[in-house]
Amino acid sequence: MYICNDCPRNCGIDRTKEKGFCNMGLEPKIARASVHLWEEPPISSGNGSGTVFFSGCNLKCEFCQNKEISKKQFGETVSVERLKEIYKELIEQGVNNINLVTPTHFLDAILKSLDEPLSVPVVYNCGGYENIESLKKLEGKINIYIPDLKYADDNLTFNYSGAKNYFETATKAIKEMFRQVGRYKINDDGIMQSGVIIRHLVLPGQLENSKRVIDWVSENFNDGDILFSLMSQFTPNGECTKDELYRRLTQEEYDEIADYLYESGIEDGFMQELSSAKEEYTPEFDLTGVKSSAEC
């Protein structure tokens, strides 16, 4: 029996018998494991990031670019031993790190798969909607945290991601992540070894939300503490139920937020060009790297 309260949904479901809010059972399900070149420069420059894309999610974002795996449950269930093998296979390809994408709901398997230290940093790449108690179990196993900070407006949280108290939950989680790994460290090759990157995707028509996110980051961290990644890659999808999300950002909208970020005093981080809002930057979820060579 595994009564699951690993994420803030606290659904209390025995995921050995049925699916939780995340639409997943207890065993990890993966849609792709491959070298990825489109993360922030200190994560994927050079040899790339060894990304493992997990299926399912504890958020229900209307604008999700990975909806095939987050909502439609595409992927293949693997054992913890196979998960360890996947890490090894990616490391043998020379990747900068092992990047666990949307891993929150597979906490038990993640912990078991990292029972021995890896030879490269481990990245925990998540939506920011995390339980403090779960994060504490990861202490010492995760080197780099990449949480989203999607919303400062909880009305948007409920309307766009079907969650409550996101801002309070995510900001507490980010502070716990920073407590664990400390100020970011980048080696002489420009590759990140530890620290926190906070991501924020600018949504069309929601500039005040983005400004409030930037305000919180500038008020809670000093220069050299964390990296902030401002993202412009919002891409409408055909399954969204919110009419206002059926368009891309305008250049004027993004320029306004970019100027606000500049004036905030946050200097450590990254900004995407507006041209980054392209479907081709979304990986193809085709089980690449998931099956062992013996199974292929």
N, C-alpha and C positions, 0 to 999 in steps of 0.2 A: 504494500500500500504506500502511495506517495501523495499525501494530501497537499496540494500545491497552493502555496501563498508566496511564491518566489517574486512576484511582481506586485505593483500597487493595486491590481485588480482584486487580489485576495479571493480568488474564485472558490478556493477550498475543495476543489475536485480531485478525486483519486485518479491521476492521469495514467496509472497503470491499467485502468479499466475503461476510461473514456477521455475525450478531448477536453482540454481546458478552454478558457476564454480565447486563448491564442490559436485555437483550432488544431492543436497538436497533442499527441500522446507524449509519453515521457522520453522515449528514445529519440535521439537527434535525427532530424530530417534535413538533407542538404540538397540544394539545387545546382550548385556549381562550386568548384574549388580550383582556382587558377591564379596565374600571375596577372595582377591588375595594375595598370599604369595611370589611372585617372583619379587617384586620391591627391591630397595636398602634397606639394613637392617633397617635404622631408619624410613622407610616408612611402611614396612610390617612385621617386626619382631613381634613375640608374637601373637597378635590377628589378624594380617593381615590388608590389606588396602581395604577399601570399594570401589571397582572400578566400575565405570559406563562407559562402552565403547560406544561412540557415533559413528554412521555410517557417511560415507562421510569424505572428507578431502580436504584441500586447497593445498596439494602437491600431486604429481603423481609419487611417488618414485617407480622406477623399482624393487627394492628389498623389497618392503613392506611385512612384515610378517602377517599383518592384512588385506590382500587384499580383503577378503570376505566381509568386511564391508567398507573399505576405497574406493574401486573401484567398487565392485559389488552391493553395496547399500543394502546388507542384514541388516535387523533390523525391528523394529516395532515402528511406530510413537506413541508418548505418549503426554499427556497434561502436562502443567507445574505443575498442581496439582499432577498428578501421579509421576512426577519427584521428587517432595517434599516427597511423600510417600516412594519412593525408598530410598532416603537418610535416612529417619526415620527407615525403615526396616533394612538397613545395620547397622545403629548405634545401634539398638537393639541387633544385633549380636555381639556387642562389638568391632567393628573395630577401628583402630587407627585414621582413617581419612576418608573423602569422597574424592575420587580420580577421577576427571573428565578427561577422556582420549579422546584426540582429540576433544575438545569442541568448538574450535574457531568459527566455522561457525554457532553455535547456541547461539551466544552472548546474544541476546534478551531474550531467554528462560532461560539461565543461570542466568542472572541478576534477573529475576523475581523469579526464584526458590530459590535464596539466599536473598530474601527481609528481611528475619529474620535470625539472626545468628544461626549457628549450634553449637552443644555441642562438636564437634570435629573439628580439623583443616580441611580446604578445600584445596585440591591440584589441581592445574591447570597444566595438563600434556599434553604438546603440541609439535609440530614440530619445534617451534622457529620462524616460518614465521608469524609474528604478526604485526598488526598496533598499533602504540603508542596510538592513540586516543581510540582504543578499550580497550587496557590494562588500560588506566586511568579510564575507567568506572568501572573496576573491583576493583579498589583500596578500601581497607577496607573489601572486601568480600573474598579475596583469602589470605590464610596464607602461602602457600608453592607453589612456581613455579618450575616445572620440564620441562624446555625447552630442546629440542635437539639443538646442534650446529653441524649440519651435515657437513657443507662445509665451507672452507675458499677459495676454488677455484670456481669461478662462472661459469666456463666452465663445471665443474662437476654438478653444480646445474641445469643447463639447460639440460644437457644430461641425468641425472639420475632422476631428479624430475620435469622437465618441468617448472622451475621458473627462474626469473631473479632477480639479486641484492639480493640474499639470505643472503650473509655474512653481508653486510651493514645493511640489515633489521633486521636480527636476533640479531646481536650484539647490535644494538640500543634498541631492545626489551628487551634483557637480562639486560641491564643497567637500563631500566625503571622498570623491575621486582624487581631488587635489591633495587632501590630507594624506592619502596613501602614497601617491607618486611624486608629490612635490613639484617644484619649478621645472619647466621643460629643459631637456638636455638634447643637444644636437651634436653629432660627432664631426670630425674634420672633413668628412665626405658629404656633409650636409644631410645626414640621415638621422632621424629622431630616435633616441634611445629610451626616453622616458618622458612623462608629462601628460598634459591635458590639451586637447584641441576642442574648443567649443564651436560647433557649427550652427549657423542660422540661415535658413532658406527664406528669402524675401518673397512674400505672397502678394499677388496683384491686388491693389486696393487696400492693403493692410499696412500702410507705412507707419502708423502710430504704434502698432504692435512691434515692428522691427526697432523702432526708436527706443521703446521701453526695454527691449532685450539688450540693446547696446548700452543703455543707461545702467542696467543691473551689472553687466560685465565690468564696465569702467569703474563702478562704485565698489566692487568687491575684489578686484584683483589689481595688482601693481604691475608695472613694466617688468617683463622677465618671468612673470608667474605662469601665464598660460598663453596659448595661441588662439586667436579668434579667426574663424573662417566664414566670411560673408559670401553666401551662395546665391547665384542668379538663375540657376538651372531649372526653375519651375517650368514644368511641361504639362499642359492640360492632357487629361486622358478621357477617353470616350465613355467611361463608366461613372464619372463624377456626377453627383446629384445637385451640386451647387452651381447655379448659372453664373455667378460672379467669378468662378474659377475656370471658365471656358475661354480664357485668353492668357497670353504670356504677359510678363512684365513689359512695361514701356521703358524706353531709354530714360525718359524724364523721371519715372519712379525710381529706377535704380540709381540714377545720378543723385537724387535727393538723399537716398539712404547712404550712398557712398560718401557724400559730403558730410552727413551727420556723423558717420563713423570717424572720418578724418578729424572733425571738430571735437569728438569725444576724448581724444587723447590716447586711444588705444592704438599702439604702434606695432605690436607683435602679431602678425597673422597674414591673412591672404584675402584677396578679392577675386572672384571670377569675372571674366568678361561676360557681357550679356549674351554673346554668341555661344556660350556654354550650354544654353537651353536647347539641346538637340537630343533626339531620341537615340542617336547612335552611341551616346555615352552610357546608356543603360546596357549592362552585360546581357548576353544571350544565355538564358537559363536552360541548359540542355544536358545537364548532368556531367559536364566536363569535369574530369578529375575526381569524380565521386566513386565510381566503381574501381575495384582493384584490377590490376592487369590480368589476374587469374579469371576474373569475371567477364572481362571484355572479349 
